Amino acid sequence: MKIGFDAKRAYNNAAGLGNFSRNTIASLARQYPNDSFFLFHQENKDALFKATENSIEITPDGLWWKFFPNTWRSFRIANKAKELNLDIYHGLSHELPVGIEKTGIKTVVTIHDLIYIRYPEYFKKIDRVIYDKKFRHACWVATRIHAISEQTKLDLNSFFDIPKEKIKVIYQAINPLYFSILTEAQKLAVLGKYQLSKQFLLTVGTIEPRKNLLALLNGMLSAKIDLPLVVVGKPTVYMREVQQLIDLHSTELKVIFLSSVNDADLQVLYQSAVAMIYPSVFEGFGLPVAEAQACGCPVITSNTSSLPEAGGDAALYIDPQKPEEIGQAIWKVLYEPNLRESLIAKGKVNAQRFTQENYSGQLKQMYNTILND
C-alpha cells in the first residue's frame, strides 16, 4: 500500500499535533514495513522528525514553491499525490489539499476537535474563519473522517451535520517511551537538571484559559496544598493572570514553569510526580491523561468532554469550574493511600488501550476498508 501523509506538523511542531503526527507515521511504518509512506512537508533545517526507512520525503520543488511553501501545501500536493499513484492520502491535522477529491485517491482526514466553535472566545476571528473553511472543506471531500474521540465525532455530527457512518473513532497512541520504567538514578539526574524536589504535583499543557490553571491554583489554595506545582507548557498572554495570582499568594504557592521539556524528561516528571492534574475545560482527547497513567502517575482530571474517554475508570474526576473540588481531589490522592494505589494500578491497565500497535492496527484496518469499498 502507498500512503501519503501531510507531515508538516511532524517536522515542525514540538508538541500536540506534532507528537500525534510523529506517533502516527512512526507506528505505521514500524508495524507495516512492506508499505510505502510518502511524507509531504516543507523543508526545515531544524526538523523534529527523521523519516523511517520505508518513507520517502516529498518537499517543494522549484523556486516558486520553495518560496511559497504554504501555497505548495495547499495547491500542489494533490497533483504530486496523483503522480505518485498513492492509494491513500491522510491529512493528519484537519486539512486536505485542494483538488485531492478529483484525483481518485481515497482520503482520510483526522479531526482532533472543534474547540474553535465551542469556545470561540479563545480564538481570534480571522483564525476561526480560516479553521472553519479548512475543516469543513476537508470533511466534505474526505472519503473517511478519523475522529480522535467520541466527543469529536459527536461535535462533527452536531456542528457540521456529517453522517455518523462517515466518521471512524480511533483513539490516538501514547509514545512507547512512557511505558518503560526508569531507575531512581535516571530520575534523580533529570530532577537535578530542573532543580526539582522529589515531592511535587504536575500539570501538562499550554498555559491558556482552556487548560484552567487558575482553577487548579485556587483549588490548591482552598485545600491548603503546600507541595510545589510543576507546570509544563508553552506560555501565552494568560500567563499574566496566572502570575498575578501567584504573586498575591507568594507564601502559599510555589509554582515552577518549564516550557521546553522533551519526551524523555517528561517521562521522568510523570514517573516522579505525586499526581498529574489536568483540569481542562474541554479537550478533543487529552493525551497527557493517558501518558501519565502509563507512567504510573495518579491522574486527576475533568469530568467533561472527552476526558472520561481518556481516563476510563482509572482517574479521579472533578468539575473544572469548581476549584474546591480540585483541591479536595488533590488532598485525597495525597492522604488516602488506598485510593492512590488504586489509581496507579488501574491507570496502567487503562493506558494499554493506547499502545502504538493497537492504534496503527486500527488505522490500517480503516485504510483497507475504504480501499475495498
Backbone torsions as a table, in degrees:
resi	resn	phi	psi	omega
1	MET	NA	138.5	178.1
2	LYS	-108.4	113.9	-172.8
3	ILE	-120.5	128.1	175.9
4	GLY	-103.1	146.1	179.4
5	PHE	-128.6	140.1	165.1
6	ASP	-75.6	101.0	-170.7
7	ALA	-103.1	15.2	-179.0
8	LYS	-52.9	-49.0	-175.9
9	ARG	-66.8	-34.6	179.9
10	ALA	-59.0	-37.0	-177.2
11	TYR	-88.5	-25.9	-170.1
12	ASN	-111.9	-27.5	-172.5
13	ASN	-100.2	125.5	-176.1
14	ALA	-72.3	-32.6	-175.4
15	ALA	-132.4	-170.8	172.7
16	GLY	53.8	-116.3	-178.3
17	LEU	-63.0	-26.9	176.5
18	GLY	-66.3	-47.4	178.2
19	ASN	-62.1	-43.1	179.0
20	PHE	-59.5	-46.2	-177.8
21	SER	-65.5	-43.9	179.2
22	ARG	-63.6	-44.6	179.7
23	ASN	-62.4	-40.2	-178.9
24	THR	-64.4	-51.2	-177.2
25	ILE	-65.0	-46.1	-176.1
26	ALA	-66.0	-41.1	-177.3
27	SER	-69.3	-40.0	177.3
28	LEU	-66.6	-43.2	-178.5
29	ALA	-63.9	-36.7	-179.5
30	ARG	-74.7	-40.6	-175.2
31	GLN	-80.5	-23.2	-178.0
32	TYR	-128.3	70.4	-174.5
33	PRO	-65.8	-17.1	-179.8
34	ASN	-85.7	-8.9	175.1
35	ASP	-85.8	160.9	177.2
36	SER	-113.8	135.3	-175.8
37	PHE	-119.7	129.7	-177.4
38	PHE	-113.4	118.3	-172.4
39	LEU	-105.0	107.4	-179.5
40	PHE	-89.6	119.7	179.9
41	HIS	-157.4	157.8	173.8
42	GLN	-82.2	134.5	-175.8
43	GLU	-57.9	141.2	-178.3
44	ASN	-145.9	117.6	-176.8
45	LYS	-66.8	-21.1	178.3
46	ASP	-107.6	40.3	-175.4
47	ALA	-57.5	141.1	-178.5
48	LEU	-95.2	1.8	-174.8
49	PHE	-137.2	141.8	175.5
50	LYS	-113.8	125.6	-176.9
51	ALA	-60.7	141.8	177.8
52	THR	-75.8	168.2	-175.1
53	GLU	-60.6	-35.3	-179.0
54	ASN	-95.6	25.1	178.0
55	SER	-117.4	148.7	178.5
56	ILE	-124.6	127.4	-179.2
57	GLU	-86.6	132.8	177.7
58	ILE	-118.3	114.9	-177.4
59	THR	-122.0	167.0	-177.9
60	PRO	-54.6	135.9	179.7
61	ASP	-114.0	133.6	-178.7
62	GLY	91.4	152.2	-174.8
63	LEU	-62.1	-41.0	-178.3
64	TRP	-58.4	-51.4	-176.7
65	TRP	-69.4	-33.6	177.6
66	LYS	-66.6	-33.4	-179.2
67	PHE	-76.8	-28.4	179.2
68	PHE	-123.9	68.9	-174.2
69	PRO	-63.4	-31.6	179.0
70	ASN	-69.2	-34.8	175.3
71	THR	-65.8	-40.9	176.8
72	TRP	-58.0	-43.9	-177.2
73	ARG	-63.2	-36.5	-177.1
74	SER	-84.0	-38.0	-167.3
75	PHE	-116.6	-8.6	-177.2
76	ARG	-107.9	-26.4	-172.3
77	ILE	-62.4	-37.0	-178.3
78	ALA	-58.4	-45.2	178.7
79	ASN	-65.3	-40.7	178.3
80	LYS	-63.5	-40.8	179.7
81	ALA	-62.6	-39.1	178.6
82	LYS	-67.8	-41.6	178.0
83	GLU	-59.9	-36.0	-178.5
84	LEU	-82.1	-6.0	179.1
85	ASN	56.8	48.5	-179.4
86	LEU	-68.1	149.4	173.5
87	ASP	-85.4	-40.1	-176.7
88	ILE	-135.6	140.5	167.7
89	TYR	-122.5	127.7	-174.8
90	HIS	-119.1	113.1	172.6
91	GLY	-83.9	113.0	-170.8
92	LEU	-83.4	-10.8	-176.0
93	SER	-142.2	67.7	168.3
94	HIS	74.3	-1.8	-172.5
95	GLU	-128.1	152.7	167.4
96	LEU	-132.4	145.3	-178.5
97	PRO	-67.0	149.4	179.1
98	VAL	-62.4	131.4	177.0
99	GLY	89.2	-4.1	-177.9
100	ILE	-62.2	-28.0	-178.4
101	GLU	-70.5	-14.4	-178.9
102	LYS	-94.8	-2.6	-174.4
103	THR	-89.3	-15.6	-174.6
104	GLY	85.7	-1.6	178.6
105	ILE	-80.8	133.2	175.5
106	LYS	-71.1	140.4	-174.0
107	THR	-128.7	149.8	173.6
108	VAL	-129.0	138.2	170.6
109	VAL	-124.2	134.2	175.7
110	THR	-91.8	124.0	174.2
111	ILE	-108.7	121.1	-175.7
112	HIS	-87.7	-39.9	178.8
113	ASP	-169.0	168.6	173.1
114	LEU	-122.0	45.2	-176.8
115	ILE	-63.5	-30.8	-179.4
116	TYR	-63.2	-23.4	176.2
117	ILE	-87.0	-44.3	-178.1
118	ARG	-67.7	-38.2	-176.7
119	TYR	-130.3	69.2	-176.7
120	PRO	-61.4	-23.5	-178.4
121	GLU	-65.5	-16.4	179.5
122	TYR	-85.7	-2.3	-172.9
123	PHE	-130.8	148.8	172.7
124	LYS	-69.2	150.6	-177.4
125	LYS	-59.1	-44.3	-178.6
126	ILE	-62.3	-36.9	178.1
127	ASP	-66.0	-41.1	179.1
128	ARG	-61.6	-40.8	179.8
129	VAL	-63.6	-45.1	-179.4
130	ILE	-64.8	-47.1	179.8
131	TYR	-58.4	-44.9	-176.0
132	ASP	-62.6	-41.8	179.8
133	LYS	-64.2	-47.1	-177.9
134	LYS	-68.1	-45.6	-177.2
135	PHE	-63.2	-47.4	-177.4
136	ARG	-64.9	-42.1	177.9
137	HIS	-58.2	-48.5	-178.0
138	ALA	-60.9	-42.8	-178.8
139	CYS	-68.0	-35.8	-179.5
140	TRP	-68.0	-42.0	-171.9
141	VAL	-92.2	-16.9	-175.9
142	ALA	-65.7	145.6	172.5
143	THR	-68.5	-41.4	179.6
144	ARG	-145.1	144.5	176.2
145	ILE	-104.6	128.3	174.4
146	HIS	-97.1	113.0	175.0
147	ALA	-98.7	139.3	-175.4
148	ILE	-86.3	-1.0	176.2
149	SER	-160.8	163.3	174.5
150	GLU	-64.0	-32.4	177.3
151	GLN	-61.5	-44.1	179.5
152	THR	-66.8	-38.8	176.1
153	LYS	-60.1	-44.3	178.5
154	LEU	-60.2	-42.7	-179.9
155	ASP	-66.7	-39.6	178.2
156	LEU	-61.6	-40.4	178.2
157	ASN	-69.7	-40.1	-176.1
158	SER	-74.6	-46.4	-173.0
159	PHE	-89.8	-32.4	-177.3
160	PHE	-107.9	-5.4	-177.8
161	ASP	58.1	37.2	177.7
162	ILE	-80.3	130.1	177.3
163	PRO	-58.4	136.8	-177.0
164	LYS	-60.5	-30.4	-178.0
165	GLU	-70.9	-14.0	177.2
166	LYS	-85.2	-10.9	-173.5
167	ILE	-107.9	128.8	176.5
168	LYS	-114.8	124.0	177.3
169	VAL	-89.7	121.1	173.2
170	ILE	-134.8	118.3	179.5
171	TYR	-69.2	141.7	-177.9
172	GLN	-74.1	169.6	-173.7
173	ALA	-99.6	156.0	172.4
174	ILE	-92.5	143.1	171.4
175	ASN	-56.4	127.9	-178.8
176	PRO	-55.2	-23.4	178.6
177	LEU	-51.6	-38.1	-172.9
178	TYR	-72.4	-12.1	178.4
179	PHE	-87.8	-12.4	-178.0
180	SER	-87.2	145.7	-177.0
181	ILE	-95.9	132.4	-178.7
182	LEU	-96.0	155.8	175.0
183	THR	-81.1	163.1	178.0
184	GLU	-62.3	-36.1	179.7
185	ALA	-63.9	-41.3	178.1
186	GLN	-63.3	-41.7	179.1
187	LYS	-65.0	-46.0	-177.3
188	LEU	-61.7	-35.2	179.9
189	ALA	-62.5	-43.3	-179.2
190	VAL	-74.8	-39.7	177.4
191	LEU	-61.2	-37.7	176.7
192	GLY	-65.6	-38.0	178.7
193	LYS	-57.5	-39.6	-178.8
194	TYR	-98.9	4.5	179.9
195	GLN	55.5	50.4	-179.6
196	LEU	-105.7	147.6	174.4
197	SER	-79.6	173.3	179.8
198	LYS	-76.8	-18.2	-177.9
199	GLN	-114.0	111.3	177.6
200	PHE	-157.9	157.9	172.1
201	LEU	-96.9	158.3	-174.8
202	LEU	-134.2	141.2	167.2
203	THR	-137.8	144.0	-172.6
204	VAL	-129.0	129.3	177.9
205	GLY	146.7	154.0	177.9
206	THR	-50.4	137.8	-178.3
207	ILE	-82.7	85.1	-177.8
208	GLU	-139.1	162.6	-174.4
209	PRO	-54.1	-40.4	-175.9
210	ARG	-61.8	-29.8	-179.2
211	LYS	-77.1	-16.5	163.0
212	ASN	72.5	35.5	-178.1
213	LEU	-63.9	-34.7	179.3
214	LEU	-60.6	-40.7	178.7
215	ALA	-64.4	-38.6	178.1
216	LEU	-63.4	-45.6	179.9
217	LEU	-64.6	-41.3	177.5
218	ASN	-66.0	-33.5	175.4
219	GLY	-64.9	-40.8	177.2
220	MET	-63.6	-39.0	177.9
221	LEU	-65.3	-42.3	-177.1
222	SER	-65.1	-34.6	-178.6
223	ALA	-95.1	2.8	-179.8
224	LYS	55.2	46.6	177.1
225	ILE	-81.4	120.0	-174.7
226	ASP	-105.2	10.7	176.0
227	LEU	-77.1	150.4	174.2
228	PRO	-64.8	148.3	174.4
229	LEU	-111.6	122.3	176.0
230	VAL	-96.5	123.4	-178.9
231	VAL	-110.2	115.5	179.2
232	VAL	-106.0	110.5	-179.3
233	GLY	171.2	157.2	179.6
234	LYS	-74.5	130.2	179.8
235	PRO	-77.5	151.7	172.7
236	THR	-129.1	-171.4	-179.9
237	VAL	-63.1	-21.8	176.5
238	TYR	-58.5	-22.0	-179.0
239	MET	-58.4	-29.3	-179.4
240	ARG	-62.6	-44.8	178.6
241	GLU	-64.3	-41.6	179.9
242	VAL	-61.8	-45.3	-177.9
243	GLN	-66.2	-34.4	177.5
244	GLN	-61.1	-43.3	178.9
245	LEU	-65.2	-42.2	179.8
246	ILE	-62.9	-43.2	179.5
247	ASP	-63.8	-36.1	-178.9
248	LEU	-68.8	-27.9	-178.5
249	HIS	-123.9	47.9	-173.4
250	SER	-63.2	-25.5	179.7
251	THR	-86.8	-15.7	-176.4
252	GLU	-103.4	-26.7	-176.9
253	LEU	-114.4	130.7	171.0
254	LYS	-120.7	110.5	-175.0
255	VAL	-121.2	131.1	-179.2
256	ILE	-116.4	121.2	-178.2
257	PHE	-101.1	128.7	176.6
258	LEU	-127.4	118.1	-173.5
259	SER	-102.5	-20.3	-178.1
260	SER	-127.8	89.9	-177.8
261	VAL	-123.0	122.1	179.2
262	ASN	-77.3	169.8	-175.0
263	ASP	-61.1	-38.5	-178.4
264	ALA	-64.4	-41.5	178.3
265	ASP	-72.0	-37.1	177.7
266	LEU	-63.4	-35.6	176.1
267	GLN	-56.9	-43.4	178.4
268	VAL	-64.0	-43.0	-179.5
269	LEU	-62.8	-43.6	176.8
270	TYR	-59.9	-45.0	-175.5
271	GLN	-75.6	-14.0	-178.2
272	SER	-103.1	-23.2	-174.5
273	ALA	-68.8	148.3	175.7
274	VAL	-68.4	-36.1	176.6
275	ALA	-162.1	153.8	173.0
276	MET	-110.1	122.7	-177.9
277	ILE	-109.4	127.8	-175.2
278	TYR	-133.3	78.8	-172.4
279	PRO	-91.0	38.7	-175.9
280	SER	-60.2	145.4	177.7
281	VAL	-71.2	-37.6	-178.0
282	PHE	-159.4	137.9	177.9
283	GLU	-139.8	146.5	170.7
284	GLY	-69.0	-33.6	173.8
285	PHE	-147.7	-61.6	-178.4
286	GLY	97.3	60.0	-174.9
287	LEU	-58.6	-36.7	179.7
288	PRO	-55.9	-27.9	177.7
289	VAL	-61.0	-50.7	-179.0
290	ALA	-70.1	-36.1	178.8
291	GLU	-61.7	-46.9	-179.8
292	ALA	-62.2	-42.4	179.1
293	GLN	-62.2	-39.9	178.0
294	ALA	-61.3	-30.9	-179.1
295	CYS	-85.6	-0.9	-180.0
296	GLY	80.1	27.2	179.4
297	CYS	-103.8	127.8	177.1
298	PRO	-60.8	141.3	-175.1
299	VAL	-120.0	133.3	169.9
300	ILE	-115.4	125.5	-177.9
301	THR	-148.1	176.5	-173.6
302	SER	-78.4	152.8	178.2
303	ASN	-92.6	24.5	-175.1
304	THR	-116.3	165.9	174.4
305	SER	48.7	-132.3	-174.6
306	SER	-89.5	-1.8	-171.2
307	LEU	-63.3	-37.0	172.5
308	PRO	-63.9	-27.2	174.4
309	GLU	-65.0	-41.3	-179.5
310	ALA	-72.6	-44.9	-173.6
311	GLY	-81.5	-20.2	-179.1
312	GLY	57.0	-141.1	179.2
313	ASP	-92.5	16.8	-170.0
314	ALA	-114.4	13.5	178.5
315	ALA	-124.9	159.0	174.4
316	LEU	-98.2	118.2	-171.3
317	TYR	-98.5	143.3	-179.4
318	ILE	-133.8	161.2	170.8
319	ASP	-83.3	116.1	-175.5
320	PRO	-65.7	-15.2	178.9
321	GLN	-87.2	-0.6	-177.5
322	LYS	-121.5	93.1	-177.9
323	PRO	-55.2	-34.5	-178.5
324	GLU	-64.3	-32.4	176.3
325	GLU	-66.2	-38.4	178.0
326	ILE	-63.0	-45.4	179.4
327	GLY	-62.7	-42.6	179.1
328	GLN	-63.2	-38.8	179.8
329	ALA	-65.7	-41.0	177.1
330	ILE	-62.1	-43.7	-179.7
331	TRP	-59.0	-42.8	180.0
332	LYS	-61.7	-44.5	-179.4
333	VAL	-65.0	-35.3	-179.4
334	LEU	-72.0	-37.6	-167.6
335	TYR	-118.5	4.3	174.2
336	GLU	-118.7	89.2	-173.6
337	PRO	-59.0	-34.6	179.3
338	ASN	-64.6	-40.9	177.3
339	LEU	-63.7	-45.3	-179.2
340	ARG	-58.7	-48.1	-178.7
341	GLU	-65.3	-35.5	178.1
342	SER	-65.1	-43.5	178.8
343	LEU	-62.7	-39.6	179.8
344	ILE	-65.1	-48.4	-177.3
345	ALA	-65.1	-47.2	179.9
346	LYS	-66.5	-33.8	-179.6
347	GLY	-63.1	-41.4	179.5
348	LYS	-64.4	-36.2	177.5
349	VAL	-69.0	-46.0	-178.6
350	ASN	-60.7	-38.2	-177.2
351	ALA	-63.9	-22.3	179.7
352	GLN	-64.7	-17.7	176.5
353	ARG	-68.1	-16.4	-171.5
354	PHE	-116.2	32.8	175.7
355	THR	-72.9	155.8	178.3
356	GLN	-64.1	-35.7	-179.5
357	GLU	-63.2	-43.9	179.2
358	ASN	-64.8	-44.6	-178.8
359	TYR	-64.6	-51.3	-176.8
360	SER	-66.4	-33.4	177.3
361	GLY	-62.9	-40.8	178.7
362	GLN	-69.7	-37.3	176.7
363	LEU	-62.6	-46.6	-178.2
364	LYS	-62.7	-38.6	177.1
365	GLN	-62.0	-40.2	177.7
366	MET	-64.0	-43.9	177.7
367	TYR	-59.1	-46.2	-180.0
368	ASN	-60.6	-40.4	-178.1
369	THR	-62.9	-46.7	-175.8
370	ILE	-73.9	-26.1	175.5
371	LEU	-70.4	-31.1	-176.7
372	ASN	-91.1	-7.4	-179.5
373	ASP	-67.3	NA	NA
